[in-house]
């Protein structure tokens, strides 16, 4: 089974559909849509603007931004995954929107200084080796005075209503520690300041997680990893999965997570 912590290495998994399904499920949730809409407002896009999405995935957000910058503008998406860029291209066929997609390294964006009026990254920087460098690159390719916007979750703020609090902490920590930068959300404001961005601001945003989404984080794959690492016992693994299944069947499942919407000017 693939593990979502492999998001930064999708092409090495030979299971891109698993990650695409997760993105589609998350983007369909109202609390995810709410912060995405606010991101677009903060980017201050208008017809003629050129905007870059760093870690664009399937390109759904790029296509939305393309409608905001048309006519005369362009929405560009980059991702390190060939599979994701292929999916973004496929979904854009026939839309006639001003979009472009490119395979690229977040830590060395293939654009000259000041190429874009605005840049953004949405839940992608947690998977890069050096988020500080990624933000510096986003600032570099943004025109002076242009807006840089990042939304990043913090898995230290992942909550699930489980009966066994001790076991719940073990599972949540196992997930958070499996992600390259599991606590990145709380660090983004500081990284913006260190990158030299101006007028930095940040607001928290709570996401409501359906069982489908939450259990991709703290379900079978993470339980298997935690058991393999000796964090939990086989009995604890079975008990957790049985409990999650019961909560779903009885309609009592609840999970949420806090992320941070951060913006500043180049």
N, C-alpha and C positions, 0 to 999 in steps of 0.2 A: 504494500500500500504506500502511495506517495504521501509525503508529509508537507503541509503548507509552509513549513520553514524553508523549503527548497525553492521558494518563489524566485530567488535570485539566480537559480540554476535550472530553470525549467527545461531547457534544451537537453540537459543531461539526464532527465528523468524518463524520457520517451512516453510521457503521459500528460501532454499539454492539456488535453480535454478536461482533466481533473481540475486544473487551475482555472480554466476558462469557465467551468460550471460554477466554481466558487465566486468568481468575479461577477458573473451574471446574477447569482443569488443575492450577493451583497448589494449590488447596485439597484436591485428591485425594492429594497427596504426603504420605507419612508424616512427613517432617521439618517440613512446614508444620503438619500436624495437631498435632504435639507442642508447638510453641510456642503454638498457639491454645488447647490444653487448659491449658497453664500460665497463660496470660493469664486464663482464666476462674477459675482458683484464686486468682490474685492480686487479682482484683476483689472477692473475698469476697462473692459473691452468695448470697442466701438467699431463701426465699419471702417475698414482700412488698417486695423491693428494686426500685428503679427505676434502670435502667442505660441509658446513651446510647452508641451506636456512631457515631463521627464518620468519615464516609467509608465508609458501610456497603456500598456496591456492591450485589450481588444479595440481600443480607440473610440469607445463610446463617448467619453468626455470630450475628445478632440472633435468629434462630429457636432456635438452640442455647441462647442465654442466656435466652430466654423460658421454656424448660423449667425452668431453674434458679431463676427468680424466681416461678414459679407455685406456689400460687395467691396472688393478691393483689398481685403485682408487675407490672411492665411493662418490656419491652425496646424501646427506641426507636432507629431508625436514621435518620441524615440523610446526604444526599449532594447535591452540586451538579448532578448529572446527572438530567434527567427520565427518560432511558432506563433508568438504573439503578434509580431508584425505581419505575418502572413494572414492571420485572422483579422487584424485591423484592415488590411488591404481588401480582403474578401468582403467584409461588412460595408466597405465604403463604395464598392462597385455600383455604379448607376445612381449615386446620390447627387452627383454634380456639385458637391460641396468643395470649398477650397481647403482641402486637407492634403497632407503629405506625411508619410511614415518612413522611418529609417532605423535600421539596426545601429545602435551606438552604445558607447561606454559612458555611463553617467559621470565618471570621473575624468573624462576627457571629451567633452562635447564637441562634435565636429562643426563648430560654427565660430565665426569671428566675433570679436568683442562687440557688444551692443547690437546684435543681430535681431533682437526681439523687443517688442514693447512690454511684454510681460512673460513671466515663466511660472510654472507651477509643478508641484509633485504631490501626488495623492497616495499615501500609504505605500510608497515604493522605497523610500530612503532607508527604512529599517533593514532592507535586504542588501544594501551596498556595503563594501568593506570600510569606506571612510565617508560617513555622512557630512562631516565638516568640509571635505574637499568637494563633495557633490554640491553643497550649498554655495561654496565659493565659485564653482563653475556656473551655477545658475545665475549668480550675480554678474559674473563676467560677461555672459552672453545677453544680458538685459541692458537696455539703454539707460544711461544715467537718468535717474528720476523715475524709471519704470518700476513696476510692482513685481515682487517675488512673493508667492503664496505657497505654503506647505500645509497639508493636513497629515498628521501622523498620530497613530494610536500609541497607547502605552499599556503593555500587557501586565504591568504591575497594578493597573486599574481595571482588570478583568474580574467580573463578578458572576457567580452562579449560585443559585439558591439550592445548596446541597445539604443533606442532613448531617453528614460527617464533616465538620469544619476542618479538622486536621488533615484528613485525606484530601479534601477539596484544595487546601493550600498546596499540598504536595503536587497535585495534578496541574494546577494553574502555574506553579513555579516551574514545573517540568516543561510546560509549553513555552513560557516566557524565556526560559534559559536556552531553549532549542533554537530560538530566533536570533539572528546575528546581532540585532540591536533591539532587544525586547523592551527596554525602557526608554526608547528614543523620544517618545512624545514629550516627556518632561524636559528634555534637553534641547529641543529645537529653538526655543527663544534665545538661549545662551549662544548657540551656534550661529544664529542670525546676527547677534551683536558682534561676535568674534569675526564674522565675515565682512563686517563693515557696513551692513545694511542699516538704513536710517529709519527713524520713526517706527520702530518695531513694536508690534502689539500681538497679543495672544488671547484667545478665549477657549475655554473647554467646551467640548460637545460630546454628549452621551449618545452612544449607539445602542439600540435595542437589537439583541441577537436572537434570531429564531433558533430552534433546536438544530435545524439543518446547518446553519452557519456555526453556531457555538460548538457543536460536536465535531466539526472539522478542526477545531482548535484543541478541545479537551476530550475528544473521543478516542476511538480505537487506536489511531496512529500514535497519539501522545501517550496513551496508557501502555502500549507496547514498548515505546521508548523508555518510559519511566521504569517499567518492570525490568527491561534489559539492563538499565543502568543501576539497578538495585535501589532505586528511590522508593518503590513500593513493592509489596510482596504479591505473589500470584493471587492470593485470597483478596487482597485489597483491589487488585485490578478487576477481578470478577465482580466484587461488590460495587465498585464504582460504575461499571458498565450496566449492571443490573439496575442500579438506582436511576441512572440516566434514562434507561428504557422505561422504567416504571413512571417516572415523572412525565415523560412524553405521552404514554398511554393514558394516564389519568388527567392530562391537561393541566398539569401543575408546573411545567418547565418554565423557568425564568432566568435570563442571562442578559447582562449589559456590559458595556465597556466604555471608558472615557478616552477620547482623543483630543488633540489640541490643534486648533486652526491658528496659524501664525503667519503674519505678513509684515513686509517692510519694503522700503524703497531703495533701489540700487544707487 
